[in-house]
């Protein structure tokens, strides 16, 4: 979509393509106030919010085998199943290293209050808040004062014109990043928020590694340190997190909830949601319902697909009704899989590329007589995609129609 809007007809082999894509990406992301992501989407949301080049992170998804490596015993044909039963399927080392590398790159020109280089080892959600909102920078000198503003009473307000006590929790709008994870230690959902003081002490790297700790695929991620009084200290009780997808596979509701908490008054919402594909699982009516049916004899990823699709359906139902309100405009663009795929199926990128052109090819066969020009059909040029582009141009690209402005 970035390419179609800002680099129409661009040659991928052109030496200036990389730089021009970044310019288009910046124009696209500048239209948004909130970025929200779950699981691997949390990493994508971080990159979109901070302006990290999307073509760089495409490498992870184009060549997942380089970053998602199985433990040795999980690779062996005869004992691999036993390995999957006993421990996580993948070694997180390489993907964690890549997360750290991305954070290092994002903060390569940023120093903390003491003049030290910010890296994945010390950059917190407060540092990310400051990077996203340089005009609202919070440092050691004013952090305690700011904590009073950035709590549950925080209210973003574009019409600040007084400093009386009734508006002491009001702050002009900010760019906000939301990332979901499930805290198993507290049996509680967590929506990490860069504009919420309680979350500022967490390291960005820890938050990303938490939201990507998909059960059975990766080990749960333990956060043991937080920043207090400008120093990292061990927590009295470490917190163990797993993938936010267990409750927010589709984080649309997360975004709406956070916005309503931080804006409070009625404002205009313009919500653009991009999915990573969904599949409607089919369970045989003759199944006995045991482990064998769900995990062995069924389609690949059946149990995961069923659980994920249930939360997706809940979100779809609620959001479709919320979108009937005049102040909410919403577009959901998702890719419906035509075959079951495990979450970690290495063939997904190539499968998606084929499906991207499948409709175009099907229409070409259907209209062999030339009664319809299908040269620009397919997922990329079909009616759904055109609706997505129309929504962006009509409700988002026009700055007068952004959130909070009539």
PyMOL commands that set and color helices and strands:
alter all, ss='L'
color gray80, all
select helices_A, chain A and resi 2-6+17-29+40-50+54-62+64-66+72-75+80-86+93-106+125-132+134-136+143-147+165-167+197-199+204-211+245-248+252-263+291-297+302-322+348-366+383-396+399-401
alter helices_A, ss='H'
color red, helices_A
select strands_A, chain A and resi 34-37+69-70+90-91+155-156+170-171+176-183+188-193+221-228+231-243+269-274+328-333
alter strands_A, ss='S'
color yellow, strands_A
deselect
rebuild
show_as cartoon
